[in-house]
Amino acid sequence: MAVIRSNFVRKKTILYRFSEKHKDYIRRCRECSYNVAEGAVRAGKTVDNVFAFAHELKTTPDRIHLATGSTMANAKMNIGDCNGMGLEWIFRGQSHWGKYKDNEALFIKGPATHYKQKIVIFAGGAKEDSYKKIRGNSYGMWIATEINLHHDNTIKEAFNRQLAAKRLKVFWDLNPDNPRAAIYSEYIDRYQKQEEEGNFPGGYNYMHCTIYDNINITEERLHEIESRYDVNSIWYMRDIKGMRVVANGLIFRRFADDISTKKFSFAMKEKPRDIMEINLGIDFGGSGSGHSFAATAITRGFQMVIPLASEWISCKDESGNAIEIDPDMLGIMFCNFVQRILSRYGYVTVVYADSAEQTLIAGIRSSLRKNGLGWVRVENALKTEINDRINATSILMAQGRFAYMDGECDSLVNALCTAVWDPKELTRNVRLDDGTSDIDSLDSFEYTIERQISQLIRYG
């Protein structure tokens, strides 16, 4: 009798090491419809959910499933790749990336699924209209990373899309958020209460974990990760301690204390070496706010972030009344700022400008051409999540990887010292923007580094 051999060869085994807490959570995933892992960074919660999700994919009768993140790229990175432990690695040799109804999807078919095709659609969920991308399909299971960054429209739509599921399963992970955030009151804590009352059909499985529960993190690595944070910041409380914390007070307390005590440990007096790129940022004023320019150097290997110069232009007169600055005059001011950087450092890599003001951007480009600077590239600022930008700056400061040119960045220094959280925002963390502090200078600076955050701040 002929022997039929499969062409599938598993060349390498993924080495999993789970603590007992994580093992218990994964075991409960088999019995529960809703599974939520909350905790600190590098706690292993995403790996748990991907592992449990993949196990269910092998036998679920449903064909199409959903994987979401704050963005589609985030979903692919954290769920698809997951540092070599994601779905594409678990089903290596049995899967391929492609398109399904114009959506990014991972197609899985092989011995693990008994040669039945499974399709996992990847989508972003942070925007108000993100839900439109996941319409039109019925999903069996749904795995979401950073569920607290999903828009509520996405959450509700995903649930609606699961109504016909033959094996309904939900896997969520998140870092701790504001304790009054809607993701708790509307979903996570409400489900927990229902489960405790015996009123949650299908079963609810919740785990809270910290970085200390991850047995794969060595003492040396743990110390390295902890050193990235200001122990007085909400990011330390959340990312390391795994606590739900309300933001209050100064945002950059470490920096503000350094200035107020006149230590000036962030100040740099000599021209920085090993500059890799010099990015300029423009935030346009209006409605009483000011225009601001910033120039930032990033050194080789993404080691240091060094604001080289900053400038803030008020849009109010001496009486406090809002005024309009002529676009041509604004263009001349920016050209002077560019010349200031060129004269001292020799080049500019790119300019990132507030994308909400395309007319003013066109005026800036025109002014650059008129002044012999037409080669300077002006692009739209990415304008990523403000709190991601704040967190990145805070980490750089804590690691000693942030400095500024002394005497050249007065407006930015003042803005960093006075930035505070909005005390009236009880359900989310919002930087106060009521005119009492210079948000404009913070924005223009953040535009210069936001595209490099993933290279500057590595959690892997």
N, C-alpha and C positions, 0 to 999 in steps of 0.2 A: 504494500500500500504506500502510495506517495505521501511524503510529509510536506505539508504546506507551511512555509515559513513566512513570518511577517517581516516586512522591510524596516519596521520600526525598531530602532536600537536606542536604548537609554544609556547614554555615555557617561553621565555624571549625576550624582544624587545631590539634591540641595540639602545642606546640613542645617537642620533645625535644632535649636536648643530652647525649650520653653520651661519657665519656672512653673511650679504647681498652680499658682494663681492663673497663669495664662492657659495651662492645660485644662483647668476646670471650666474656664470661660468657653474654650473651644468645644469641650464636651457638651456644654449646655446649648451651644448653637445648634446641635443636631435636633434638639427637642423643642426649641423656641422659634417662633416666627419672627420676633423682633429682637435684635441683638445690638447693643450699644456699648462701645468701648471708649471711655473718656479718660484723658490723663495727659501727662507731661510729654514733651518731645522725647523721641528715642525710647519710649516706654514699650514699644513693640505692638501697640494696639492695631495698627494697619496690617501688619504681618499676620496677626491672629485672624482678622476678618477675611483677608485674602485667602488664607489657608482654608478656613471654614467654608467660604464661598466656593472655592475650587473643588472641595470635597463634595459639596452638594451638586455642582455642575455635572459630575460624573453620572449621576443617577436621576436627576430631575426630569420629569416628563416634558417640561416646558422647553421650547426651542430658543426663544429670544429673551435676553436679560439686559440689565442696565447697570452701567458703572458711571458715577458722576463725581466731579470735584468742583472747586470754585471755578475752574476753567477746564476745558477739554484737555489741554496740555497737562494740567495738574493731575487729572484723572488718569491719563496714560502713564505719567511718571510714577505716581504713588500706587496705583492698582495694577497697571500693565507691567511695569518694570519692577518697582518696589525693591530697588537695590539688589536685583538678582533673585528675588523671592516672589515676584509678581506672576500674574497669570501666564504671560508669554514664556516664562521660565518653567513654571510648573507643567505646562503643556507643550514644552519645547519638542519639536519634531512632529507635533500634532496640530499646530495652529499657524495662522498667518494673518497679518493685518490687511485690511481692505475697506471697501465702502459698502454700506448697506443703506439703501434709500438716502443717499447723500450724507450719511453719518459715518464717522470713523468707527470701525468695528474690528473685533478680534474673532476670527472664525476658528472654531475648535472641532476637530473630528479625528478620532483615532481609537486605539485600544482602551484608553482611559474612559471614553464616553461610549464604549461598545459600538463604535463607528456610527454613532448618531450625531448629527451636526448640532452644535450649540453656537449661538451668536451672542456676543457681548457688545452692546453698543456703548460707546464712550461719549460723554457730553459734559459741557460746563453748566453750572447751575446758579451762578452768583447774580446774574442780571435779572431785571424785572421781566424781560421777555425771553429768558433762557428756556422756559417751559415749552416754547414753540418747537424747539429742536427735538423734543422727546415725544411729541404727539404723533398719532398715527399707528403706533405699535402697542401691542399688549405684552407686558413683561411678566416673566415668572418671578425672578429674584432681582433685588436692587441692592447694590453695594455703593456706599457714598463715603468719601473721605472729606474731612473738614466740613461736616454737615452744618455747623453753625455759620459757615460762610455762604450757604445756599440761600437763595431768595425763597420766601414762603410760597410763592407761586410755583416754583420748581418742586418743592416738597409735596404740595397738594396734587400737582399734576402726576407726579411719579406714583403716588398712592392710587390715584384714579386709574392709572395705566395697569395696575396690578390686580384689579378687581376680578379678572377672569383667570388669574394664575391657578394652576393645578397644585403647585407647591409654593405657597407664598412665603418668601423669606426676605428680611430686611437686615442689612448689616451697615451700621453707622460707626464712624469714629470722629473724634473731635478733641482739640485741645480745650482746656477750661476757658470759659468766657465770663462775661459779666453775669453774676448770679441771677439778675433779673431779666436776662435775655429771653426772648420769646422761644428759643429752641428748648429751654427748660420748662417754662410755664405751660407752653402749648403741647409739648411732646414728651421729652425725656422724664421730667419729674412727675408729670401727670400719668404717664404709663406706669411708672414705678409705684405710684399710689394705688392705681387700679390693680396691679399685680399683687400688692400686699393685701388688698381687700378680696382677692380671689375673683376679680372681675376683669381679667384680661385674657380672653380666649386666644389660644395659640401659644401663649407663654411669652414672657418678657425677660430678657437676659441682659443685665447691666453689670459692667465691671469698671471700677475706677483703679487706675494704675499710675505709678510714677516711674521715673527713670531708674529708681532703685530696685524696681521689680524685674528689670531686664537683666537676666544673668549673663547676657553676652557682652555687657559693658564692663570693661575692666576698671579698676580703681583709678588708674592713670587717665584713661579716657574720660571717666566721670569727672575727674578734677578739671580736665581740659575743657569740657563742655560747661561746667559750672563757672569757670573763669571768664566765660564770654559775657556774663551778665552782671549788671549792677544789682546787688542784693536788695537794694531799696526800691527796685522797679517792679511794676506789675508783671513784667515779662518774666522775672525771676520767680515770682510767686506762682505764676501759671505754668511756665515751661519747665521749671525744675521741680517745684513743690507740688505741681498739679492741683493748685487751688483755684476756685472760682473767686475772683477778686474784683471789687469795684475800683475803677481808676479814680484817683483824686490827687489834687495838688500839682506840684511841678512835674512836668514830663521828664526833663533832663536834669534831675536833682544833682547827680554827680558833677555835671558840668557847671551848673549854677553855683554849687558850693565851692567849686574850685575858683571861680571868678570872685565870689563874694569874700573869700578868705585871702584873696590876692596871691594864691599859689601859682596861677597861670601855667599849670603843668601841660595844658593842651597847646600853648602858644609856641610857635616855631619862628625863630629869628633869622635863620639862614635858609637860603634857597634849597628846596628839597632836591634830592638826587633820585636817580632811577625812575624818573617820570615816564609812564607808559602812555598816558593820554591826558589831555586837558579838555574837559567838557564845560561848556557854558550853558547856563539856564536863564530863561526869561519868564517871569510871571507878570502878566498884565494886570494893572489896577482897574478900578472902576467902582462906582457907588461908594466912594469915600476911601477905598483901600488904595495902596500905592503900587507903582511899578517897581519891580526889583530885578537886579541882575546878579548872577553868581558865576564864579569860575572855580572849578574843582580839579585838582590833579589826582590821578589814581596811579600808584606806583606799580612797578613790575610784579607780576605774580598776584596782583590784587591785594597787596599787603597793607597799603596805607591809603586812606582817603584824606586829602589835604585841601580844604578851601583856600584858594589863593587870593581871592578878592571878592568883595560884595558891595552892592550899591543899592540904596532904596530911594525912590523919588516919590514924594508925597503928592497925593491928588486932592489936597485940601489947601485952602488959603489960610492966611493968618487968623482969620475969624472962625476957622473950622468948617467953612462951607466947601462942598465938593466942587472941584474944578476939572476941566478937561485939558489934558496936555496935548498939544498939536502933534499928530502922528509923525510929521516930518522932524519936529524937534526931538521926539522920542527916538527916532531913528538915528539922529545925530549923536544923542547921548549914548546909545548903544555902540555906535561905531567908535566913539571915544573910549568906551570901556574895552572893546576888542583891541584897539591900538595899545591900550595900557597893558594888556596881557601879552600881546605880541612883542612889545618893546622889552619886556622882562623875561619872557620864557621862549619866544621865538616861533611859536605855532599854537594853533587851536585845532582840536580834533573835530568837534561838531558842536552845534548849538541846538539845545532842546527848548522849544518855546511852547507856552500854554496853547494847546490845540483848540481851545474854545474860541480863540480870537484869530480866525484865519485872515481877516482884513488887515489886522495889525501885523501879522506875520508877513504878509505880502509887502507891507510898508517897510519892514525891517530888511527884507531881501533887497528891495529897491534901494534903500539907503546904503547897504553894503556895496552894491554894484556902483553907485554913484561915487563912492569914496574909495574905489579901487580894491574893495574887499569881496568882490563877487565870488571868489573861490571858497569863501567860508560857507560851509554847508549848514542849512537851517532845517531842522526836522521837528515834527510834532512830539511833544513830551508824551511819554507813555501814560502818565497819570494813574499809576497803580494805586491800590488800596492805601490810604493815608497811614493807617496803623502799621502796615507792613514796612512803610518807609521809616516811620518812627522807631519801630523795633530794630531795624537794621542799623540806624544811627546809634541807638542806645547800646547795641552789642559792640559796635566798633569802638565806642568810647570806653566800654568796660574792658575791652581787650588791649587798650592802648594803641589802637590802630587808626585813631582819629586825631588830627591836629589841624591848626589853622595858622596862616601867616599873620604874625603879630603886626597890628597897626593897619592891616589891609582889609579886615573883615568886620568892622565895627557893627554894621547893621545886622549881620548874621549872628555875631556873638550875643548881641542884645536880644535877638529873637529867640535863641536857644535858652537864654537865661530866664526868659519871661513866659515861655510856652507852658500852658496849663491845660488840664482836663476840664471839660465843661461840667460843673457841679449839678446842672439842671437835667443832664441826661442820665436817667436812672436805669435804662434798659440796654444801653450800649456805650462804648467808650468813644467819645468824640473830643477832638481838640477844640478848645474854645476859640471861636472866631467872631468876636463881637467888637473888634477894633481896639481892644485894650492891649493887645500884643501884636507883634509884627508877623503875621502868618505868611505874608507875601515873600519875605526873605527865606523862610523855611521852605516854601514851595519851590522857589527858583533853585535853591541848593539841592533839594531832593530830586528835582528833574535831572540833575547832572549825574546821579548815581543809581537811579531806580532800575535802569536796564541792566545793571551789573550786580544787582543784589544777590542773585543766585551764585555768582562767582565770589562775591565778597563774603557772604555768610553761608557756610556749609554746615549742615547738620549731619551729613553722612559720615 
